[in-house]
């Protein structure tokens, strides 16, 4: 368990607020989905907040990049995406981050170097390697974080990309967010190995497991990986073990898990873990926590108001942004 005492209070407060913002935003998105204000696919990040927040905190988004899969709201908000634009995208409104055309799975924020959620399992992994190739080719200083779920690790393109990334020693950190279930199937039922970090060995890539319920451990291990990428000129693979409290998507009642299992992981809630550490260290009062939480709830409520009042994309927008 990482200690809080070596960190500035402002840094810890920022981590706590980012995780709370993602949690409140996702809860509001679930509520609006239930009211049929949001349609299509919608994959929530509730429970996994420490992964995106901790790892992205280690980046400099003026030179580093983030690519992720379809469970992308948390990464987008951690990169600094405006919650109003995020919620408007869920609503399919023209003020959304992808002009209302991408929806939940295709958040995109060029300004904050968040190059997309991607709807096809594993399809963004080679794109991340391409981004890392650009950094190397242009002799830039950045790194790429590429996130994907445990369900993507058996896609052929994952293995092809790791092989190529090592041959060229690209500055990319592959992050498998192992939340233990690919859709509704426990990862141990579909994988011949249960420690995904050993897959890096096949390609000569340094790799290890990380506790994804502890935001400070995620931050420290990502820092360590970035240092390795830059000093040893190698890609890195992290298996960050985490847990989602909701179903795979909004249409999944998650009947394949016991209540006891979910309850056990709720006791490892990443927000509560950081809150408790800060409280014990005298860095957080109940009043401060309540104030932050209230602020995050207000931001989530405001994002809904913004989305509700925004315009639908005009009909002719169907033909914009099409290359062929």
N, C-alpha and C positions, 0 to 999 in steps of 0.2 A: 504493500500500500504506500502510495507516494505521500510525502509529508507536505502540508500547506505552508509551514512556517518560512520556507525559503522563498516564497512568492510575495510580490506586492499585493496589497489588498485590492487595488484597482484592477489588477489582472484577474484575480479570482472572481471579483464581482462581475467582470465582463463575461467570463466563462459561465457563471451561474445565470446571468441574464440571458445570454444566448440560448442556453438549454431551455430555460423557462419560456422564452419567446417561441422556440420551435414547438414545445409541448402545447402551449396555449393556441398557437396558430393551427396545429394539427387537430386539436380538439374542436376548434371552431370549424375547420374544414369538414370534419366528420359530421358535425351538427348540420351544416349546410347541405351536405350530401344527402343526409337523412330527409331533409326538407325538399329534396329534388331541385335545389338551386344549382347544384354541381352534377354533371353527368359524366359518363365514360369511366375509364379506369381511374382508380385513386388508391395509391399505396401510401400508408401513413408511416411516419418515422418514430412513433411514440415508443420509448424505451431505448432507442438506439442513439439518442441525442449526443452522448459523450463521444461517439466515434467521429462524427463530422466536426463537432465543436473543438475537441481536443487536437485533432490532426490539422485542421485548417488554421488553428491558432499558431501553429509552428511555421506557417507560410508567410511570404511577402507577396501579396497578390498583385504587386506591380510587375513582378517578373515570373512568378510561379503560376501554375494552372491547375484547375480541378475539372475532372470528368467523372460522371457517375452513371448509374443505371436509372431505372424508372422510379425508385423510391428516393426522389431527389429534392423534396421540399426542404429538408433539414440542411443539406449541403448548400443549397442556394441561399438560405437565410444566414448560414454561418459565413458565407462569402461576402455578405453585406447586401444581398438583394433587398429592394424595397418590398416590405410585406404587402403593400397595396397592389403593386404590380404582380406579385405572386398570387394573391387571392383573385385578382381580376383574370389571371390566366386560367385558374380553375373554373371560373365562371364563363370562360370563352369570350371575354370582352376585349375590345380593341386596345384598351389600356394595359393589357396583360404583357408580361415580359416577352412572350413570343407572339404578340399581337392577337392573342386569343385563338391561335391556330394550333398550338402545341398541346395545351391541356396539361394535366398533372405530370405526365411522363416526360415532357419536353421543355422543362424550364431552361432558360438560356440567358446569360448576363455577360456580354462581352466586356463591358466596362470593368467588372469585378473578376474577370478571367475565369468565370464559371462557364465552361464550354459544353454545357448540356447534360440534362438527364437524357437517357436513351431507352427507347421502348423495347428493343430487341435484345434478348438475353445475351450478354457477352459481346455484342456488336461494337461497342465503344472501346473495347480493350485495345484493338489495333489502332484506333484513332488516337488514343492517348500515347501510344508508342510513336505515332507520326508526329504528334505535338512535341514529344521529347526529342525526336530526330531533328526537328526544326531548331530547337534550343541548341543542340550539339553542333549542327551544321553552321549556324550563325554565331557560334562561340559565345552564347549568352550564359547567364549565371543561374538560370532558373531550374526548377524541378517540376514534375507533373505528378499529382496524386490521382490515381485511377481506382475508383471504388466499384465493387461488384459484389453480388451475394454468393452464398455457398452454392446456390443452384447453377451459377455460371461457370464454376471451376471445372466442370466436366465437358464444357464446350471445347471443340477442337481449336477454336481461334484463341483461347486462353493459352494453350500449350504452344501453338505456333508463334504467338506474340512473345511469350517469355523466352523462347529460343532465340528469336531474332533480336529482342532487346538485349540479351546477353552477348550475342555475337558482335553487336555494335556498341555495347556498353552504354545504353541510353540512360539519361537522367530521369528515370521514372520509378515511382514507388507504387507497386500493385497492392491494393488493400482489399482483402476478402473480408467483407462484413459477415461473419458467420453467425446468423441468428438461429441456427440449428434446424430451420425448416425451409426447404425449397418448395414453395407453395404449401402443400399440406403434408409433405413427406419428410420425416426426420432424416438429416444428412447421413446418419450412420447406416441407414437402410440402402442408400444408393452409392455409397463410396467405399472402395476397398481399403482406403486409409482414412483414419479419423483425425489425424493431425495434418491439416492441410499445409502447414508451413513446410513440411518435408518435400513438398512438390517443387520447391525452389532448388533443391539439391540436384534434381534431374538436369537442370540447366546451369549449374554452377552459380546460382543466385543466392546471396545471403537471405535467410528467412527465419522468422520466429513468431510465436504466439503472443498476443497482448490481451489483457483484461479490458474489454470494451465498456465495462460498467463504471470504470474509474477514469474520469476525464483527464486527470493529471498524469496518470500512467500513459494514456493514449498520447498526450502532448509530449511527454518525455521520450517515449519510444519512437515517435515520429521525428522528433529532433535528432535522435540517434541515427535513424534511417537516412535523413537528409544529409547529415555529416558524412555518412558512409558513401552515399551517392557521389558527393562532391570530392571527397578525399581519395576514395578507392576506385572511383570511376566505374561503378557497377549499378545495375538496377537492384531493387530490394523488393521482397514479398513479405507483407505482414498479414497474418491471419488474426483479425481482431474479433474476439468472441463477444457477442452481444445478445440481445433478446428483444423481440418485438412483443408488446403487450396486446396488440390487436391482431386481427387476421391478416393473411397475406395481402389482401386488398379489401376494399369496403364490401365486396360481395362474398367474403369468406367468413362464416360464423366460427371458424377455428375449433370445430368439434373434436379434432384429432389430438387435443392436448387436455390433460387433466387440470381441474381447478387448482389442485395442490401444486402442480408444476408452475403454473402462472403466478400463484401466490408466493411461491419460493423466490421467483425472480423479481417480483414486486418489492421484496425486501432488499433487493440489490439495486433499486432505482437509482440511476446515475445522478439525478438531481438531489435526492435525499442524501446520498453518500457525500456529495460536495458540501451540501448545506450543513450536515453534521460535523464534518471536518472543520469547516470555517467557524461554526458555533463553538466547538470545543477549544479552538485556538484563540477564541475571543475576537474573531475578525468579522462576526456577523451577529446582529441581534434579530430577535423575532420581528421587530418593527421594520428593520431594513429589508428582511426577506419579504414581508407582506407588501411593502412599498414596491419592490421590484416586480413581484407577481402581479400586483394591481396594474402597474405600468404595461406589462406584457399582455394582460387581458384587454386593456384599453386599445393597444396597438392591433390586436387580433379583431376586436369589435370594429375598429375604424377601417380595417382592411375590407371587412364585409360591407360596410356602408359605401366605401369607395367602389367596390365591385358592383354592388346593386345599382349605383347611380351612373356607372359607365355605359357607354354605347356598345351595341353589338357591332362587329366588323361589317362594313358595307359589302354588298354582294360582289362588287368588282374586285374586292380583296382576294377572292378565290384565285385570281390569276396573277397576283403579285408574288414575288419571291420564288418563282418557278423557273428553273434553269433550262428545261427542255420540254 
